[in-house]
Amino acid sequence: MFAIFHLGLPDVFPPSDLGIRKAVTRMLGAVELLSPAQVAAAGDRWAPLRTVATWYLWRSLGTVTIG
């Protein structure tokens, strides 16, 4: 959070963050919670702007899924 909001770094992606792990797991449609290594590998595609992906992933956890 500090690196994103106070330092303004453009490529921050915390693969061990539980929220990020849950969001990436849901995004990829996995059944079990992905490991930090799996989440890091998935996040490589968003470099060098992983901060943007991190923000959207966190926000996706606040949405309600209907159905």
C-alpha positions as CSV (number, residue, x, y, z in Angstrom):
1,M,0.0,0.0,0.0
2,F,2.8,2.4,0.9
3,A,4.7,1.7,-2.3
4,I,1.5,2.3,-4.4
5,F,-0.1,5.3,-2.7
6,H,2.8,7.2,-1.1
7,L,5.7,6.4,-3.4
8,G,3.6,6.2,-6.6
9,L,5.5,3.2,-8.0
10,P,4.0,2.0,-11.2
11,D,5.0,-1.7,-11.0
12,V,3.9,-3.0,-7.6
13,F,2.3,-6.4,-7.4
14,P,2.2,-8.2,-4.0
15,P,1.5,-11.9,-4.9
16,S,1.5,-13.0,-1.2
17,D,-1.3,-10.5,-0.4
18,L,-4.4,-12.7,0.4
19,G,-6.8,-10.3,-1.4
20,I,-4.6,-10.4,-4.5
21,R,-4.4,-14.2,-4.3
22,K,-8.2,-14.5,-4.0
23,A,-8.9,-12.1,-6.8
24,V,-6.4,-13.8,-9.2
25,T,-7.8,-17.2,-8.2
26,R,-11.3,-16.0,-9.0
27,M,-10.2,-14.3,-12.2
28,L,-8.5,-17.4,-13.5
29,G,-11.4,-19.6,-12.4
30,A,-9.3,-21.9,-10.2
31,V,-11.0,-24.0,-7.6
32,E,-8.3,-23.8,-4.9
33,L,-6.5,-20.7,-3.7
34,L,-3.4,-20.1,-5.9
35,S,0.0,-20.0,-4.3
36,P,2.0,-16.8,-4.2
37,A,4.3,-18.2,-6.9
38,Q,1.3,-19.0,-9.2
39,V,-0.1,-15.5,-8.6
40,A,3.3,-13.9,-9.4
41,A,3.5,-15.9,-12.6
42,A,0.0,-14.7,-13.6
43,G,1.0,-11.1,-12.7
44,D,4.0,-11.1,-15.0
45,R,1.7,-10.3,-18.0
46,W,0.8,-6.9,-16.5
47,A,4.4,-5.6,-16.2
48,P,5.4,-2.8,-16.1
49,L,2.0,-1.5,-14.9
50,R,1.2,-4.1,-12.3
51,T,0.1,-1.4,-9.8
52,V,-2.9,-0.8,-12.1
53,A,-3.7,-4.5,-12.1
54,T,-3.3,-4.6,-8.3
55,W,-5.8,-1.8,-7.8
56,Y,-8.4,-3.4,-10.1
57,L,-7.9,-6.8,-8.5
58,W,-8.5,-5.4,-5.0
59,R,-11.6,-3.5,-6.3
60,S,-12.9,-6.7,-7.9
61,L,-13.2,-8.3,-4.4
62,G,-15.8,-5.7,-3.5
63,T,-18.2,-6.6,-6.3
64,V,-21.2,-8.9,-5.9
65,T,-21.5,-11.8,-8.3
66,I,-25.1,-12.6,-9.3
67,G,-26.1,-16.1,-10.3
